[in-house]
Amino acid sequence: MNLIQKAGLAVVALVPTLSMAAVDAGVTTAIESAKTDGLAVAGALLTTAVAIWGALYIKRKFFG
């Protein structure tokens, strides 16, 4: 690996660090809130899917 490639890799490694340093605290809070909301929605969908699957399984097993 030559010097130019090494320098290019170093710049690519620094870009995410520099961009995260410039992010406002309000934006970070909003992103964390959105992650939390996304997890809540995913949990609700999973719970609903399991409940439907369970109801269909019971219907098929005992009443089908």
PDB file with one MODEL, atoms N, CA, C and O in Angstrom:
MODEL        1
ATOM      1  N   MET A   1       0.861  -1.172   0.000  1.00  0.00           N
ATOM      2  CA  MET A   1       0.000   0.000   0.000  1.00  0.00           C
ATOM      3  C   MET A   1       0.901   1.228   0.000  1.00  0.00           C
ATOM      4  O   MET A   1       1.781   1.375   0.849  1.00  0.00           O
ATOM      5  N   ASN A   2       0.665   2.098  -0.964  1.00  0.00           N
ATOM      6  CA  ASN A   2       1.527   3.269  -1.048  1.00  0.00           C
ATOM      7  C   ASN A   2       1.017   4.396  -0.151  1.00  0.00           C
ATOM      8  O   ASN A   2      -0.035   4.279   0.477  1.00  0.00           O
ATOM      9  N   LEU A   3       1.765   5.466  -0.104  1.00  0.00           N
ATOM     10  CA  LEU A   3       1.471   6.574   0.794  1.00  0.00           C
ATOM     11  C   LEU A   3       0.144   7.256   0.465  1.00  0.00           C
ATOM     12  O   LEU A   3      -0.581   7.667   1.370  1.00  0.00           O
ATOM     13  N   ILE A   4      -0.176   7.380  -0.816  1.00  0.00           N
ATOM     14  CA  ILE A   4      -1.424   8.041  -1.216  1.00  0.00           C
ATOM     15  C   ILE A   4      -2.625   7.219  -0.755  1.00  0.00           C
ATOM     16  O   ILE A   4      -3.612   7.785  -0.284  1.00  0.00           O
ATOM     17  N   GLN A   5      -2.559   5.909  -0.881  1.00  0.00           N
ATOM     18  CA  GLN A   5      -3.651   5.062  -0.427  1.00  0.00           C
ATOM     19  C   GLN A   5      -3.821   5.150   1.086  1.00  0.00           C
ATOM     20  O   GLN A   5      -4.946   5.201   1.582  1.00  0.00           O
ATOM     21  N   LYS A   6      -2.718   5.167   1.816  1.00  0.00           N
ATOM     22  CA  LYS A   6      -2.787   5.282   3.265  1.00  0.00           C
ATOM     23  C   LYS A   6      -3.407   6.612   3.683  1.00  0.00           C
ATOM     24  O   LYS A   6      -4.219   6.661   4.607  1.00  0.00           O
ATOM     25  N   ALA A   7      -3.021   7.688   3.003  1.00  0.00           N
ATOM     26  CA  ALA A   7      -3.577   9.002   3.312  1.00  0.00           C
ATOM     27  C   ALA A   7      -5.069   9.036   3.000  1.00  0.00           C
ATOM     28  O   ALA A   7      -5.848   9.631   3.744  1.00  0.00           O
ATOM     29  N   GLY A   8      -5.461   8.409   1.920  1.00  0.00           N
ATOM     30  CA  GLY A   8      -6.880   8.345   1.560  1.00  0.00           C
ATOM     31  C   GLY A   8      -7.686   7.598   2.600  1.00  0.00           C
ATOM     32  O   GLY A   8      -8.789   8.016   2.950  1.00  0.00           O
ATOM     33  N   LEU A   9      -7.149   6.498   3.097  1.00  0.00           N
ATOM     34  CA  LEU A   9      -7.836   5.737   4.140  1.00  0.00           C
ATOM     35  C   LEU A   9      -7.945   6.538   5.431  1.00  0.00           C
ATOM     36  O   LEU A   9      -8.956   6.457   6.128  1.00  0.00           O
ATOM     37  N   ALA A  10      -6.916   7.305   5.751  1.00  0.00           N
ATOM     38  CA  ALA A  10      -6.953   8.128   6.961  1.00  0.00           C
ATOM     39  C   ALA A  10      -8.038   9.191   6.852  1.00  0.00           C
ATOM     40  O   ALA A  10      -8.743   9.453   7.826  1.00  0.00           O
ATOM     41  N   VAL A  11      -8.181   9.806   5.686  1.00  0.00           N
ATOM     42  CA  VAL A  11      -9.216  10.825   5.488  1.00  0.00           C
ATOM     43  C   VAL A  11     -10.598  10.192   5.596  1.00  0.00           C
ATOM     44  O   VAL A  11     -11.492  10.761   6.223  1.00  0.00           O
ATOM     45  N   VAL A  12     -10.781   9.032   4.997  1.00  0.00           N
ATOM     46  CA  VAL A  12     -12.075   8.345   5.059  1.00  0.00           C
ATOM     47  C   VAL A  12     -12.414   7.969   6.496  1.00  0.00           C
ATOM     48  O   VAL A  12     -13.579   8.015   6.888  1.00  0.00           O
ATOM     49  N   ALA A  13     -11.420   7.601   7.275  1.00  0.00           N
ATOM     50  CA  ALA A  13     -11.656   7.238   8.675  1.00  0.00           C
ATOM     51  C   ALA A  13     -12.033   8.457   9.513  1.00  0.00           C
ATOM     52  O   ALA A  13     -12.774   8.318  10.485  1.00  0.00           O
ATOM     53  N   LEU A  14     -11.546   9.639   9.166  1.00  0.00           N
ATOM     54  CA  LEU A  14     -11.827  10.849   9.940  1.00  0.00           C
ATOM     55  C   LEU A  14     -13.156  11.508   9.595  1.00  0.00           C
ATOM     56  O   LEU A  14     -13.684  12.265  10.410  1.00  0.00           O
ATOM     57  N   VAL A  15     -13.705  11.252   8.435  1.00  0.00           N
ATOM     58  CA  VAL A  15     -14.927  11.932   8.001  1.00  0.00           C
ATOM     59  C   VAL A  15     -16.097  11.692   8.953  1.00  0.00           C
ATOM     60  O   VAL A  15     -16.751  12.663   9.334  1.00  0.00           O
ATOM     61  N   PRO A  16     -16.403  10.444   9.364  1.00  0.00           N
ATOM     62  CA  PRO A  16     -17.527  10.273  10.297  1.00  0.00           C
ATOM     63  C   PRO A  16     -17.294  10.981  11.631  1.00  0.00           C
ATOM     64  O   PRO A  16     -18.236  11.515  12.217  1.00  0.00           O
ATOM     65  N   THR A  17     -16.072  10.991  12.109  1.00  0.00           N
ATOM     66  CA  THR A  17     -15.769  11.653  13.378  1.00  0.00           C
ATOM     67  C   THR A  17     -15.989  13.149  13.276  1.00  0.00           C
ATOM     68  O   THR A  17     -16.574  13.755  14.174  1.00  0.00           O
ATOM     69  N   LEU A  18     -15.530  13.742  12.199  1.00  0.00           N
ATOM     70  CA  LEU A  18     -15.703  15.184  12.023  1.00  0.00           C
ATOM     71  C   LEU A  18     -17.166  15.559  11.823  1.00  0.00           C
ATOM     72  O   LEU A  18     -17.611  16.593  12.322  1.00  0.00           O
ATOM     73  N   SER A  19     -17.911  14.742  11.110  1.00  0.00           N
ATOM     74  CA  SER A  19     -19.312  15.074  10.872  1.00  0.00           C
ATOM     75  C   SER A  19     -20.134  14.914  12.145  1.00  0.00           C
ATOM     76  O   SER A  19     -21.078  15.676  12.355  1.00  0.00           O
ATOM     77  N   MET A  20     -19.812  13.965  12.988  1.00  0.00           N
ATOM     78  CA  MET A  20     -20.552  13.785  14.236  1.00  0.00           C
ATOM     79  C   MET A  20     -20.224  14.900  15.230  1.00  0.00           C
ATOM     80  O   MET A  20     -21.062  15.245  16.063  1.00  0.00           O
ATOM     81  N   ALA A  21     -19.042  15.456  15.156  1.00  0.00           N
ATOM     82  CA  ALA A  21     -18.668  16.521  16.076  1.00  0.00           C
ATOM     83  C   ALA A  21     -19.470  17.793  15.796  1.00  0.00           C
ATOM     84  O   ALA A  21     -19.668  18.600  16.704  1.00  0.00           O
ATOM     85  N   ALA A  22     -19.931  17.987  14.570  1.00  0.00           N
ATOM     86  CA  ALA A  22     -20.642  19.202  14.203  1.00  0.00           C
ATOM     87  C   ALA A  22     -22.150  19.102  14.421  1.00  0.00           C
ATOM     88  O   ALA A  22     -22.866  20.072  14.176  1.00  0.00           O
ATOM     89  N   VAL A  23     -22.646  17.953  14.875  1.00  0.00           N
ATOM     90  CA  VAL A  23     -24.086  17.754  15.044  1.00  0.00           C
ATOM     91  C   VAL A  23     -24.554  18.446  16.317  1.00  0.00           C
ATOM     92  O   VAL A  23     -23.930  18.326  17.371  1.00  0.00           O
ATOM     93  N   ASP A  24     -25.653  19.167  16.202  1.00  0.00           N
ATOM     94  CA  ASP A  24     -26.246  19.870  17.336  1.00  0.00           C
ATOM     95  C   ASP A  24     -26.832  18.854  18.324  1.00  0.00           C
ATOM     96  O   ASP A  24     -27.254  17.771  17.922  1.00  0.00           O
ATOM     97  N   ALA A  25     -26.856  19.197  19.590  1.00  0.00           N
ATOM     98  CA  ALA A  25     -27.375  18.301  20.620  1.00  0.00           C
ATOM     99  C   ALA A  25     -28.858  18.011  20.417  1.00  0.00           C
ATOM    100  O   ALA A  25     -29.321  16.913  20.724  1.00  0.00           O
ATOM    101  N   GLY A  26     -29.602  18.979  19.906  1.00  0.00           N
ATOM    102  CA  GLY A  26     -31.025  18.763  19.640  1.00  0.00           C
ATOM    103  C   GLY A  26     -31.258  17.709  18.574  1.00  0.00           C
ATOM    104  O   GLY A  26     -32.211  16.933  18.653  1.00  0.00           O
ATOM    105  N   VAL A  27     -30.389  17.685  17.584  1.00  0.00           N
ATOM    106  CA  VAL A  27     -30.502  16.682  16.528  1.00  0.00           C
ATOM    107  C   VAL A  27     -30.222  15.299  17.091  1.00  0.00           C
ATOM    108  O   VAL A  27     -30.923  14.338  16.776  1.00  0.00           O
ATOM    109  N   THR A  28     -29.199  15.202  17.922  1.00  0.00           N
ATOM    110  CA  THR A  28     -28.872  13.920  18.536  1.00  0.00           C
ATOM    111  C   THR A  28     -30.025  13.422  19.391  1.00  0.00           C
ATOM    112  O   THR A  28     -30.358  12.237  19.360  1.00  0.00           O
ATOM    113  N   THR A  29     -30.635  14.316  20.152  1.00  0.00           N
ATOM    114  CA  THR A  29     -31.777  13.942  20.977  1.00  0.00           C
ATOM    115  C   THR A  29     -32.941  13.477  20.111  1.00  0.00           C
ATOM    116  O   THR A  29     -33.610  12.501  20.452  1.00  0.00           O
ATOM    117  N   ALA A  30     -33.192  14.156  19.003  1.00  0.00           N
ATOM    118  CA  ALA A  30     -34.277  13.766  18.106  1.00  0.00           C
ATOM    119  C   ALA A  30     -34.023  12.394  17.488  1.00  0.00           C
ATOM    120  O   ALA A  30     -34.948  11.596  17.335  1.00  0.00           O
ATOM    121  N   ILE A  31     -32.781  12.127  17.138  1.00  0.00           N
ATOM    122  CA  ILE A  31     -32.442  10.819  16.563  1.00  0.00           C
ATOM    123  C   ILE A  31     -32.656   9.721  17.597  1.00  0.00           C
ATOM    124  O   ILE A  31     -33.217   8.672  17.281  1.00  0.00           O
ATOM    125  N   GLU A  32     -32.214   9.953  18.823  1.00  0.00           N
ATOM    126  CA  GLU A  32     -32.412   8.954  19.874  1.00  0.00           C
ATOM    127  C   GLU A  32     -33.896   8.725  20.141  1.00  0.00           C
ATOM    128  O   GLU A  32     -34.320   7.592  20.367  1.00  0.00           O
ATOM    129  N   SER A  33     -34.679   9.792  20.117  1.00  0.00           N
ATOM    130  CA  SER A  33     -36.123   9.671  20.314  1.00  0.00           C
ATOM    131  C   SER A  33     -36.749   8.865  19.185  1.00  0.00           C
ATOM    132  O   SER A  33     -37.625   8.035  19.427  1.00  0.00           O
ATOM    133  N   ALA A  34     -36.313   9.101  17.966  1.00  0.00           N
ATOM    134  CA  ALA A  34     -36.843   8.358  16.822  1.00  0.00           C
ATOM    135  C   ALA A  34     -36.478   6.883  16.911  1.00  0.00           C
ATOM    136  O   ALA A  34     -37.280   6.022  16.551  1.00  0.00           O
ATOM    137  N   LYS A  35     -35.271   6.587  17.388  1.00  0.00           N
ATOM    138  CA  LYS A  35     -34.876   5.190  17.571  1.00  0.00           C
ATOM    139  C   LYS A  35     -35.784   4.525  18.585  1.00  0.00           C
ATOM    140  O   LYS A  35     -36.229   3.396  18.377  1.00  0.00           O
ATOM    141  N   THR A  36     -36.065   5.222  19.690  1.00  0.00           N
ATOM    142  CA  THR A  36     -36.929   4.677  20.722  1.00  0.00           C
ATOM    143  C   THR A  36     -38.332   4.439  20.171  1.00  0.00           C
ATOM    144  O   THR A  36     -38.931   3.394  20.428  1.00  0.00           O
ATOM    145  N   ASP A  37     -38.863   5.408  19.411  1.00  0.00           N
ATOM    146  CA  ASP A  37     -40.185   5.248  18.813  1.00  0.00           C
ATOM    147  C   ASP A  37     -40.201   4.072  17.839  1.00  0.00           C
ATOM    148  O   ASP A  37     -41.167   3.310  17.795  1.00  0.00           O
ATOM    149  N   GLY A  38     -39.149   3.929  17.074  1.00  0.00           N
ATOM    150  CA  GLY A  38     -39.056   2.815  16.136  1.00  0.00           C
ATOM    151  C   GLY A  38     -39.053   1.472  16.846  1.00  0.00           C
ATOM    152  O   GLY A  38     -39.684   0.521  16.384  1.00  0.00           O
ATOM    153  N   LEU A  39     -38.350   1.390  17.961  1.00  0.00           N
ATOM    154  CA  LEU A  39     -38.343   0.146  18.730  1.00  0.00           C
ATOM    155  C   LEU A  39     -39.717  -0.143  19.318  1.00  0.00           C
ATOM    156  O   LEU A  39     -40.132  -1.301  19.369  1.00  0.00           O
ATOM    157  N   ALA A  40     -40.423   0.878  19.757  1.00  0.00           N
ATOM    158  CA  ALA A  40     -41.763   0.683  20.299  1.00  0.00           C
ATOM    159  C   ALA A  40     -42.711   0.167  19.219  1.00  0.00           C
ATOM    160  O   ALA A  40     -43.505  -0.739  19.472  1.00  0.00           O
ATOM    161  N   VAL A  41     -42.632   0.734  18.027  1.00  0.00           N
ATOM    162  CA  VAL A  41     -43.480   0.279  16.918  1.00  0.00           C
ATOM    163  C   VAL A  41     -43.133  -1.151  16.532  1.00  0.00           C
ATOM    164  O   VAL A  41     -44.025  -1.970  16.310  1.00  0.00           O
ATOM    165  N   ALA A  42     -41.846  -1.455  16.451  1.00  0.00           N
ATOM    166  CA  ALA A  42     -41.429  -2.815  16.102  1.00  0.00           C
ATOM    167  C   ALA A  42     -41.904  -3.813  17.153  1.00  0.00           C
ATOM    168  O   ALA A  42     -42.345  -4.910  16.811  1.00  0.00           O
ATOM    169  N   GLY A  43     -41.819  -3.441  18.420  1.00  0.00           N
ATOM    170  CA  GLY A  43     -42.300  -4.327  19.479  1.00  0.00           C
ATOM    171  C   GLY A  43     -43.793  -4.548  19.403  1.00  0.00           C
ATOM    172  O   GLY A  43     -44.266  -5.667  19.602  1.00  0.00           O
ATOM    173  N   ALA A  44     -44.548  -3.490  19.116  1.00  0.00           N
ATOM    174  CA  ALA A  44     -45.999  -3.628  18.986  1.00  0.00           C
ATOM    175  C   ALA A  44     -46.370  -4.516  17.801  1.00  0.00           C
ATOM    176  O   ALA A  44     -47.275  -5.344  17.902  1.00  0.00           O
ATOM    177  N   LEU A  45     -45.671  -4.343  16.678  1.00  0.00           N
ATOM    178  CA  LEU A  45     -45.945  -5.185  15.511  1.00  0.00           C
ATOM    179  C   LEU A  45     -45.598  -6.641  15.786  1.00  0.00           C
ATOM    180  O   LEU A  45     -46.335  -7.541  15.384  1.00  0.00           O
ATOM    181  N   LEU A  46     -44.493  -6.878  16.460  1.00  0.00           N
ATOM    182  CA  LEU A  46     -44.113  -8.245  16.793  1.00  0.00           C
ATOM    183  C   LEU A  46     -45.131  -8.874  17.729  1.00  0.00           C
ATOM    184  O   LEU A  46     -45.512 -10.029  17.541  1.00  0.00           O
ATOM    185  N   THR A  47     -45.576  -8.132  18.736  1.00  0.00           N
ATOM    186  CA  THR A  47     -46.575  -8.640  19.671  1.00  0.00           C
ATOM    187  C   THR A  47     -47.874  -8.964  18.946  1.00  0.00           C
ATOM    188  O   THR A  47     -48.488  -9.999  19.205  1.00  0.00           O
ATOM    189  N   THR A  48     -48.294  -8.091  18.044  1.00  0.00           N
ATOM    190  CA  THR A  48     -49.517  -8.334  17.277  1.00  0.00           C
ATOM    191  C   THR A  48     -49.373  -9.576  16.397  1.00  0.00           C
ATOM    192  O   THR A  48     -50.293 -10.390  16.319  1.00  0.00           O
ATOM    193  N   ALA A  49     -48.246  -9.721  15.749  1.00  0.00           N
ATOM    194  CA  ALA A  49     -48.019 -10.878  14.880  1.00  0.00           C
ATOM    195  C   ALA A  49     -48.036 -12.173  15.686  1.00  0.00           C
ATOM    196  O   ALA A  49     -48.608 -13.170  15.246  1.00  0.00           O
ATOM    197  N   VAL A  50     -47.418 -12.164  16.852  1.00  0.00           N
ATOM    198  CA  VAL A  50     -47.401 -13.372  17.697  1.00  0.00           C
ATOM    199  C   VAL A  50     -48.806 -13.687  18.192  1.00  0.00           C
ATOM    200  O   VAL A  50     -49.192 -14.855  18.247  1.00  0.00           O
ATOM    201  N   ALA A  51     -49.576 -12.665  18.551  1.00  0.00           N
ATOM    202  CA  ALA A  51     -50.942 -12.888  19.012  1.00  0.00           C
ATOM    203  C   ALA A  51     -51.805 -13.487  17.898  1.00  0.00           C
ATOM    204  O   ALA A  51     -52.583 -14.410  18.141  1.00  0.00           O
ATOM    205  N   ILE A  52     -51.667 -12.965  16.687  1.00  0.00           N
ATOM    206  CA  ILE A  52     -52.434 -13.512  15.563  1.00  0.00           C
ATOM    207  C   ILE A  52     -52.015 -14.943  15.283  1.00  0.00           C
ATOM    208  O   ILE A  52     -52.857 -15.817  15.080  1.00  0.00           O
ATOM    209  N   TRP A  53     -50.705 -15.178  15.272  1.00  0.00           N
ATOM    210  CA  TRP A  53     -50.214 -16.538  15.037  1.00  0.00           C
ATOM    211  C   TRP A  53     -50.742 -17.489  16.105  1.00  0.00           C
ATOM    212  O   TRP A  53     -51.166 -18.601  15.792  1.00  0.00           O
ATOM    213  N   GLY A  54     -50.718 -17.054  17.368  1.00  0.00           N
ATOM    214  CA  GLY A  54     -51.206 -17.899  18.462  1.00  0.00           C
ATOM    215  C   GLY A  54     -52.689 -18.196  18.326  1.00  0.00           C
ATOM    216  O   GLY A  54     -53.113 -19.329  18.552  1.00  0.00           O
ATOM    217  N   ALA A  55     -53.482 -17.200  17.963  1.00  0.00           N
ATOM    218  CA  ALA A  55     -54.916 -17.417  17.798  1.00  0.00           C
ATOM    219  C   ALA A  55     -55.193 -18.392  16.659  1.00  0.00           C
ATOM    220  O   ALA A  55     -56.035 -19.280  16.788  1.00  0.00           O
ATOM    221  N   LEU A  56     -54.491 -18.228  15.558  1.00  0.00           N
ATOM    222  CA  LEU A  56     -54.682 -19.148  14.435  1.00  0.00           C
ATOM    223  C   LEU A  56     -54.223 -20.560  14.781  1.00  0.00           C
ATOM    224  O   LEU A  56     -54.849 -21.539  14.374  1.00  0.00           O
ATOM    225  N   TYR A  57     -53.137 -20.664  15.529  1.00  0.00           N
ATOM    226  CA  TYR A  57     -52.644 -21.980  15.942  1.00  0.00           C
ATOM    227  C   TYR A  57     -53.661 -22.676  16.839  1.00  0.00           C
ATOM    228  O   TYR A  57     -53.955 -23.856  16.645  1.00  0.00           O
ATOM    229  N   ILE A  58     -54.199 -21.954  17.819  1.00  0.00           N
ATOM    230  CA  ILE A  58     -55.200 -22.541  18.721  1.00  0.00           C
ATOM    231  C   ILE A  58     -56.453 -22.940  17.940  1.00  0.00           C
ATOM    232  O   ILE A  58     -57.021 -24.007  18.174  1.00  0.00           O
ATOM    233  N   LYS A  59     -56.875 -22.095  17.028  1.00  0.00           N
ATOM    234  CA  LYS A  59     -58.059 -22.409  16.222  1.00  0.00           C
ATOM    235  C   LYS A  59     -57.833 -23.675  15.404  1.00  0.00           C
ATOM    236  O   LYS A  59     -58.695 -24.552  15.355  1.00  0.00           O
ATOM    237  N   ARG A  60     -56.671 -23.767  14.762  1.00  0.00           N
ATOM    238  CA  ARG A  60     -56.358 -24.927  13.938  1.00  0.00           C
ATOM    239  C   ARG A  60     -56.203 -26.186  14.778  1.00  0.00           C
ATOM    240  O   ARG A  60     -56.661 -27.257  14.380  1.00  0.00           O
ATOM    241  N   LYS A  61     -55.566 -26.066  15.930  1.00  0.00           N
ATOM    242  CA  LYS A  61     -55.243 -27.229  16.758  1.00  0.00           C
ATOM    243  C   LYS A  61     -56.482 -27.784  17.463  1.00  0.00           C
ATOM    244  O   LYS A  61     -56.654 -29.000  17.546  1.00  0.00           O
ATOM    245  N   PHE A  62     -57.340 -26.904  17.968  1.00  0.00           N
ATOM    246  CA  PHE A  62     -58.436 -27.367  18.813  1.00  0.00           C
ATOM    247  C   PHE A  62     -59.813 -27.272  18.153  1.00  0.00           C
ATOM    248  O   PHE A  62     -60.734 -27.980  18.560  1.00  0.00           O
ATOM    249  N   PHE A  63     -59.968 -26.431  17.162  1.00  0.00           N
ATOM    250  CA  PHE A  63     -61.282 -26.230  16.568  1.00  0.00           C
ATOM    251  C   PHE A  63     -61.305 -26.515  15.066  1.00  0.00           C
ATOM    252  O   PHE A  63     -62.316 -26.294  14.400  1.00  0.00           O
ATOM    253  N   GLY A  64     -60.205 -26.996  14.554  1.00  0.00           N
ATOM    254  CA  GLY A  64     -60.122 -27.165  13.103  1.00  0.00           C
ATOM    255  C   GLY A  64     -60.325 -28.547  12.689  1.00  0.00           C
ATOM    256  O   GLY A  64     -60.284 -28.846  11.495  1.00  0.00           O
TER     257      GLY A  64
ENDMDL
END
